[in-house]
Amino acid sequence: MNVIRLSTIADAEQVQAIYAPIVRDTVISFELEPPSVDEMAARMEKTRLLEMPWIVIEDAGEVLGYAYAGKYRERPAYHWAVEVSVYVHERARGAGIGRAAYTALFSVLAFQHYQTACAGATLPNDESVRLHEKLAFKTVGVFPNVGYKFGKWHDTIWWAKKLGAHAVPAPETVPLSVAVTMPDFPVASA
């Protein structure tokens, strides 16, 4: 049975093992060299310090996929928007892991009062396009030839998804460290 929970730094090795072949063998990520386990742990810690969620889905202790959020942009007016990403182990693709990880992530982000999720993907990437469309993301644009990897230029597609009602005034966001102590927090804490 799959367990959906907040990640811990102890997950860094398995998270890195999922991400490394994506960096090394595909254009899905525009990184050119896979990050080390220590670098992945540092990224996970940075997400925690930003009070943003990083979700993992595991089965019998094996991480099958993960999704996380980060700041969309630095300027204060963007505070209620986040950029999200999801990655699934190659053995678990097509089994609903990406959808489940993203759904859990969106539940936590909405609980924290974030209003908009933004996501991007390299084109072509039919799996990612289908996933984002199924999860009610709306295409906001395609940037042509913005990334160069493996001797070719690549386009990226960008989406946005409504997480909240966009009330006026904007609601206060709830730091993750506070949200996890609340009785209705939607995901298991590690």
LINKA-V337553 format. One record per pair of residues at least 12 apart in sequence whose C-alpha atoms are under 6 Angstrom apart, sorted by the first residue. I is the first residue (numbers start at 1). J is the second residue. Records with the same first field share a line. If there is no record, write none. Layout:
I = J ; J
This chain:
1 = 59
2 = 58 ; 59
3 = 57 ; 58
4 = 56 ; 57
5 = 55 ; 56 ; 187 ; 188 ; 189
6 = 54 ; 55 ; 189 ; 190
7 = 54 ; 55 ; 56
9 = 41
12 = 37 ; 40 ; 41
13 = 37
16 = 37
18 = 89
20 = 34
28 = 122
51 = 175 ; 176
52 = 69
53 = 68 ; 69
54 = 67 ; 68
55 = 67 ; 68
64 = 88 ; 89
65 = 87 ; 88 ; 89
66 = 86 ; 87 ; 101
67 = 85 ; 86 ; 101 ; 102
68 = 84 ; 85
69 = 83 ; 84
70 = 82 ; 83
71 = 83
80 = 114 ; 115
81 = 115 ; 116 ; 117
82 = 117
83 = 117 ; 118 ; 119
84 = 119
110 = 163
112 = 173 ; 174
113 = 173
115 = 163 ; 164
116 = 161 ; 162 ; 163
117 = 160 ; 161
118 = 159 ; 160
119 = 158 ; 159
120 = 157 ; 158
121 = 156 ; 157
122 = 155 ; 156
123 = 155 ; 156
137 = 159 ; 160 ; 161
138 = 159 ; 160
139 = 158 ; 159
140 = 158 ; 159
141 = 157 ; 158
142 = 156 ; 157
143 = 155 ; 156
